[in-house]
Amino acid sequence: MPDHDSLMQNQPGQLQSHRARLHQQISKELRMRTGAENLYRATSNTWVRETVALELSYVNSNLQLLKEELAELSSNADMDQPEGESVTIPMIPLGLKETKELDWATPLKELISEHFGEDGTSYETEIQELEDLRQATRTPSRDEVGLDLLATYYSQLCFLDARFFSPARSPRLLFHWYDSLTGVPAQQRALAFEKGSILFNIGALHTQIGARQDCSCTEGTSHAAEAFQRAAGAFRLLRENFSHAPSPDMSTASLSMLEQLMVAQAQECIFKGLLLLASDTPDNCPAQLQLAQEAAQVAAEYGLVHRVMAQPPVRDYLPASWTNLAHVKAEHFSALAHYHTAMALCEGSCECVTPHACVSPQRISAHTHGLSDPQQPTRESSQGRSAPSSPQLPVSPKVPHCRSIRKSAGSLAHLKRAILGQEEALRLHTLCRVLRKVDLLQVVVTQALRRSLAKYSELEREDDFFEAVEAPDIQPKTHQAPEVKMPSLSQMKVTDLFHRLGPLSVFSTKNRWQLVGPVHMTRGEGGFGFTLRGDSPVLIAAVVPGSQAESAGLKEGDYIVSVNGRPCKWWKHVEVVAQLRGMGEDGVSLQVVSLLPSPEPRSTGPRRPQLLWSQRECGFETPMPARARPWPILAWSRKNKQSKTGSQPDPCTNRNCVTCP
């Protein structure tokens, strides 16, 4: 007992020492990456660049492993995997893209001062909040809080894109990100690269959340499947709307592979949930038959993923351990399909739905192997249906009651294929370098192999092994196909950090304006001589000829931005009208902006596709005019469209339109 107490007292010190060693190793890897990155940029020799890129890939893999180990240690999540039947197959989480610090302050202050005509230093609080938000997104927590953080910054980038980035003028920023798969640095001035990288990290964080779930319970499998489906949605959204990626991990081929991988892992989690439900009734023949087809579906998904991983250009930069793991899982789940088929044939105790029905051996084979049968539904696509909220086991189909018929249908043959498949999975596994101290995959496959060998030995002698017929393939089929779910960015309600600059419909780098005033006017016999319309900002819809408004230089289409020195860019129509009607004999002092014709934007090369997303889908709180177009989210480049003079409204048809008295 004293030794045990001493060990418990020293445990915090051991953890602290472990953290210190991890920090030292991370610092060493970062220094190595910096040196390799400098050499990569400085040299023009092709052979040297390829060698350095390979070194960067190795360093990046080490960094991801070290940071993951540090995060688990800090959150006390680094617990031993329980031994026995509860051991589950490891998933493939994707590392986050890393970035360097970015100075928003200098270019934004210059742009606010030069284009918006305001003091850039007065926005230091907003700029600091933006920089803090970006800094926090570099190390998000692996939970919903981390996802909300990334979604919040993503929404702020949409605001920044709408206000500060246009073909005519944009802040001089250089976004620097490291490839998640290779570690090779990439840099672009386009804000789309920043947004695409954040969206990629949203998908990657979903994969890490899914991989951390406890799949020894149905709740854990459900959460894991949900996480992988959302990861697939993020990668699909990025693939469909982002082109000409400067890094391999965001290329169309990589994103397509990642989407398929996440669908396969979601399908695996669905199978694990069904397996947990069936564990209470191992003699349930219909449940074993469904598990056989579900396992075959998982094997088919991983087989497709492995073929994609083995093809160029993906295989050139994908970790070899991923390709090996997908191949091992394809073999393992194919073997499980044969094992559950054998269990259904040799241990099933269910009876026919119709009493005393006589079922032929051909019908048995057709049902077990998923072959064509007029009484059975055809296989449905795994991509065309949504997954039910919870696993459901099937109603008992018509299966034979006689044990000898089931056994003669090929239980030994299926066990043979299960044993051969699991042995092949173990062989493939030995070809890959082991990256972790505890190899869970080998433990799981070894357990499955021992279980199959034990069942085979229980049924027959070894000499009967060669007398068994050849078992046909199990046709894949699933009753719970994964659904690719797009990111729920609309749930994040975010307020524009720079809303003080005014509504985005007017006050952005897409428009140019001239500040007029302040002009002083008094109420005449016909009022002030202008008509107001609209909200935030209120627009001068018409000016009476010969009135004081015309004499003061006010024009139709001007926006009122100040009333008696009070900013009113965000005021409603009724608020401005109430202020003007309340003016006494001293009159009112107004300040307006007149929109100027936008210059033809300079050509910057070939045009590329863009992603348009509505303001409501991004969850923005800033109102936009009903006829305003949605702004680009991942606008790699924008079409050259000359803006019309100002944003002139249609003729006034509003009953609330008031000619100020």
Secondary structure as UniProt FT lines:
FT   HELIX           2..42
FT   HELIX           46..74
FT   TURN            75..76
FT   TURN            85..86
FT   HELIX           105..114
FT   HELIX           120..123
FT   HELIX           124..137
FT   HELIX           144..164
FT   STRAND          175..178
FT   TURN            180..182
FT   STRAND          185..188
FT   HELIX           191..211
FT   TURN            215..216
FT   HELIX           218..241
FT   HELIX           248..250
FT   HELIX           252..278
FT   TURN            279..280
FT   TURN            282..283
FT   HELIX           285..309
FT   TURN            312..313
FT   HELIX           314..317
FT   HELIX           320..347
FT   TURN            355..356
FT   HELIX           361..368
FT   TURN            369..370
FT   TURN            374..375
FT   TURN            382..383
FT   HELIX           403..408
FT   TURN            409..410
FT   HELIX           411..430
FT   HELIX           440..459
FT   HELIX           462..467
FT   HELIX           489..491
FT   TURN            497..498
FT   HELIX           499..501
FT   TURN            504..506
FT   TURN            509..510
FT   STRAND          512..521
FT   TURN            525..526
FT   STRAND          530..533
FT   STRAND          539..543
FT   TURN            545..546
FT   HELIX           548..551
FT   TURN            552..553
FT   TURN            556..557
FT   STRAND          559..563
FT   TURN            564..565
FT   STRAND          566..567
FT   TURN            569..570
FT   HELIX           573..581
FT   TURN            585..586
FT   STRAND          588..596
FT   HELIX           615..618
FT   TURN            626..627
FT   TURN            646..647
FT   TURN            655..656
FT   STRAND          658..659
//
